Amino acid sequence: MSEPTGAARRRGPFKVGDQVQLTDPKGRHYTFTLEAGKNFHTHKGSFPHDELIGAPEGSVVRTTGNVAYLALRPLLPDYVLSMPRGAAVVYPKDAGQILAFADIFPGARVVEAGVGSGSLSAFLLRAIGDHGMLHSYERRADFAEIAQQNVERYFGGPHPAWQLTVGDLQDNLSDADVDRVILDMLAPWECLEAVSKALVPGGILCCYVATTTQLARTVESIREIGCFAEPQPWESMVRNWHVEGLAVRPDHRMIGHTGFLVTARRLADGVEPPMRRRRPAKGAYGEDYEGPNKG
């Protein structure tokens, strides 16, 4: 049985064409691609690429300035934070939440809108595998080109499960019987009618938005369209800890707000969502409120 796309690049000794992440004594990262006969230069000296080619991952190399660097292959979270960007990337903490709570499984048929720089596309492709389907829509051709280059650089070539279309999802969506839809865009509510027709009953819609106003309109629009169960909105924050002997404390910096996530399950055709028992907070809807898509 052949290996999944990109798996051979994730194990074994370093080879020509592999990406290498160096870590210096201060924890700073440097990423480059191995080429025979080339040298890696830093302000602390240099060393030949040939010194790493054929060496096991986790080796330590020293520059001509006698500074030691730990050599490892970059993890996908490392890769997406260092790759060239057209648009902002989906941070690994949010990509992990999407994979978990949108229940992305091997072989899943997934539609993604708002490719940006290809960060989430790479995470989704690795989760669905070669026998899944990821159809990504990006309205800007320049972003799509950067995303394609980033994804193919990570996997070592085109991924057999990926199709990338330049254009608006609501105008170009032709997929049917889709298991999951991920919307990373300014106005996901504009696509709800289109994706609700493409999603299978029980399928999951997941929206990624940046602001509270986007969050409010997205949630209310999902409720209003009437073919989804009650949407679940949340955000996550990550805080590292400093641990050295008895000095155990949270780091001074953390990855705080990056975006909000909303998930909702597609109901069967012709089924109305059960009425919510929880009453809205007093004053949540003013007397002149006519719904998220009015006015």
C-alpha positions in Angstrom: 0.0 0.0 0.0 1.4 3.4 -1.0 2.1 6.0 1.6 -0.3 8.9 2.0 0.7 12.1 0.2 3.5 13.9 2.0 4.1 11.1 4.6 7.6 10.2 3.2 8.7 13.8 3.8 7.8 13.5 7.5 10.2 10.7 8.5 13.7 9.2 8.0 17.0 10.9 7.5 17.1 14.4 6.0 17.0 14.4 2.1 17.6 17.0 -0.6 14.4 19.0 -0.9 13.4 18.6 2.7 12.5 21.6 4.8 14.6 22.0 7.9 13.9 24.1 11.0 16.9 25.2 13.0 16.5 26.3 16.6 19.3 28.5 18.1 20.3 28.6 21.8 17.7 31.4 22.4 14.9 29.4 20.9 14.7 31.3 17.6 13.7 29.4 14.5 15.2 29.5 11.0 13.6 27.5 8.2 15.2 26.6 4.8 15.2 23.9 2.1 18.1 21.4 1.8 20.1 21.7 -1.4 23.3 19.8 -2.1 26.4 22.0 -2.2 24.7 25.0 -0.6 25.6 26.7 2.7 23.3 28.1 5.4 24.5 31.5 6.7 23.6 33.3 9.9 25.2 36.2 11.8 26.8 33.5 13.9 28.6 31.8 11.0 27.6 29.2 8.5 27.6 25.5 7.8 27.1 23.3 4.6 23.7 21.8 3.8 25.7 18.6 3.0 26.3 18.2 6.8 22.6 17.6 7.3 21.8 15.6 4.2 21.6 11.9 5.3 21.7 12.9 9.0 18.9 11.8 11.3 16.3 14.3 12.3 17.1 15.8 15.7 20.8 16.3 14.9 22.8 19.2 16.1 25.0 21.2 13.8 27.6 23.9 14.6 28.4 26.9 12.5 31.8 28.3 11.8 31.2 30.5 14.8 30.8 27.4 17.0 27.1 28.1 17.7 25.0 24.9 18.0 21.6 24.6 16.2 19.1 21.8 16.6 17.8 20.6 13.3 14.3 19.2 12.9 11.6 19.1 10.3 9.1 21.9 10.9 5.7 20.7 12.3 2.7 21.9 10.3 1.9 24.5 13.0 5.5 25.8 12.6 5.2 25.7 8.8 2.0 27.7 8.5 3.3 30.5 10.7 6.5 30.9 8.7 5.2 30.4 5.1 4.7 33.3 2.7 1.4 35.1 3.2 -1.1 36.7 1.0 -3.8 37.0 3.6 -3.7 36.4 7.3 -3.4 32.7 8.2 -5.7 30.6 10.4 -3.7 30.1 13.6 -2.9 26.5 14.6 -5.0 26.9 17.8 -8.0 27.7 15.6 -7.2 25.1 13.0 -7.0 22.4 15.7 -10.4 23.5 17.1 -11.9 23.3 13.6 -10.5 19.8 13.0 -11.9 18.7 16.3 -15.3 20.4 16.6 -16.1 20.3 12.9 -15.3 16.6 13.2 -13.1 16.4 10.1 -12.5 12.7 9.4 -10.5 10.6 6.9 -12.4 10.4 3.6 -14.6 13.4 4.4 -16.0 15.6 1.6 -15.3 19.2 2.7 -15.9 22.6 1.1 -13.8 25.5 2.2 -14.4 29.2 1.3 -11.8 31.8 2.0 -8.5 30.0 1.4 -6.2 33.0 2.2 -2.6 31.7 2.4 -3.5 28.0 2.5 -3.0 27.4 6.2 -6.3 25.7 7.0 -6.3 23.9 3.6 -3.1 22.1 4.6 -4.6 21.1 8.0 -7.8 19.9 6.3 -6.0 17.9 3.6 -3.9 16.1 6.1 -7.0 15.2 8.1 -9.2 13.9 5.2 -6.3 12.0 3.5 -5.9 11.1 -0.2 -9.4 9.5 -0.4 -11.3 12.6 0.9 -12.3 15.7 -1.1 -11.5 19.3 -0.3 -12.9 21.9 -2.7 -11.5 25.3 -1.8 -13.0 28.6 -3.1 -11.0 31.8 -3.1 -12.3 35.0 -4.7 -8.8 36.5 -5.1 -6.5 34.9 -7.7 -3.3 36.3 -6.1 -4.3 34.7 -2.7 -5.2 31.4 -4.5 -1.8 31.3 -6.2 0.1 31.9 -2.9 -2.1 29.2 -1.1 -1.4 26.7 -3.9 2.3 27.2 -3.7 2.3 26.9 0.1 0.2 23.7 0.2 2.2 22.0 -2.6 5.5 23.0 -0.9 4.3 21.3 2.3 3.1 18.1 0.7 5.9 18.0 -1.9 3.5 18.4 -4.9 -0.2 18.5 -5.8 -2.5 16.8 -3.3 -4.9 14.3 -5.0 -7.8 15.3 -2.8 -7.6 19.1 -3.4 -9.5 21.2 -5.9 -9.0 25.0 -5.9 -11.5 27.3 -7.6 -11.0 31.1 -8.0 -14.4 32.8 -7.5 -17.2 33.4 -5.0 -18.6 30.3 -3.4 -22.2 31.3 -3.7 -21.8 31.8 -7.4 -19.7 28.7 -8.2 -20.7 26.0 -5.7 -21.6 22.8 -7.6 -20.7 20.2 -5.0 -23.4 18.0 -3.5 -23.6 15.6 -0.6 -20.9 17.5 1.3 -20.0 16.4 4.8 -18.5 19.6 6.1 -18.4 23.3 5.1 -15.8 25.7 6.5 -16.4 29.4 5.9 -13.5 31.8 6.6 -14.8 35.1 5.2 -16.1 38.5 6.0 -19.8 37.7 5.4 -20.5 34.0 5.8 -24.2 34.7 6.1 -24.2 35.4 2.3 -23.4 31.8 1.6 -25.8 30.0 4.0 -28.5 29.3 1.4 -25.9 27.8 -1.0 -24.1 25.6 1.6 -27.3 24.4 3.2 -28.3 22.8 -0.1 -24.9 21.2 -0.5 -24.6 19.8 3.1 -25.9 16.3 3.9 -28.3 15.9 6.8 -26.2 15.9 10.0 -23.4 17.7 8.2 -21.5 20.4 10.0 -21.2 24.1 9.1 -18.2 25.9 10.7 -17.7 29.6 10.4 -14.6 31.6 11.4 -15.1 35.3 11.9 -13.0 38.0 13.5 -15.3 40.5 15.2 -18.3 40.4 17.6 -20.6 42.1 15.0 -19.7 39.4 12.5 -20.3 36.8 15.1 -23.7 38.1 16.0 -24.9 38.4 12.5 -23.6 34.9 11.6 -25.3 33.2 14.6 -28.6 35.0 14.0 -28.5 34.3 10.2 -28.0 30.6 10.9 -31.0 30.6 13.2 -33.1 32.5 10.7 -32.5 30.2 7.7 -34.2 27.5 9.7 -32.4 24.3 8.5 -29.7 24.1 11.1 -29.7 23.1 14.8 -28.8 25.7 17.4 -25.4 27.2 16.5 -22.6 27.0 19.0 -20.2 30.0 19.1 -16.9 30.2 21.1 -13.3 31.4 21.0 -10.1 29.8 22.4 -7.0 31.3 23.9 -3.6 29.8 24.5 -1.1 30.6 27.3 2.3 29.0 27.6 4.0 28.5 30.9 7.5 29.1 32.1 8.8 26.1 34.1 12.3 26.1 35.5 12.9 24.6 38.9 10.6 26.2 41.4 10.0 29.1 39.0 6.6 28.0 37.6 4.5 30.8 36.2 2.5 31.8 33.1 4.4 33.5 30.3 4.0 37.2 30.0 2.7 36.9 26.5 -0.1 34.7 25.1 -2.0 34.0 21.9 -5.3 35.8 22.8 -8.1 36.6 20.5 -7.6 35.6 16.9 -11.2 34.8 15.8 -14.6 33.4 16.8 -15.8 29.9 15.7 -19.4 28.9 15.1 -20.6 25.4 14.4 -24.1 24.2 13.5 -25.5 20.8 12.3 -27.6 20.5 9.2 -31.2 19.3 9.8 -33.0 16.8 7.6 -35.0 18.4 4.8 -38.5 19.6 5.9 -37.6 19.5 9.6 -38.0 22.6 11.7 -35.5 23.2 14.5 -36.9 22.7 18.0 -37.9 25.9 19.8 -35.2 27.1 22.2 -36.4 27.1 25.8 -33.8 29.6 27.0 -35.2 33.1 26.8 -33.0 35.9 25.3 -31.6 38.4 27.8 -33.9 41.4 28.4 -33.2 44.0 25.8 -31.2 41.6 23.5 -33.7 42.4 20.7 -35.0 46.0 20.5 -38.6 46.8 19.5 -37.4 47.7 16.0 -35.3 44.6 15.4 -36.3 42.8 12.2 -33.7 40.1 11.9 -30.0 40.0 10.9 -30.7 40.2 7.1 -33.1 43.2 7.2 -32.4 46.8 6.8 
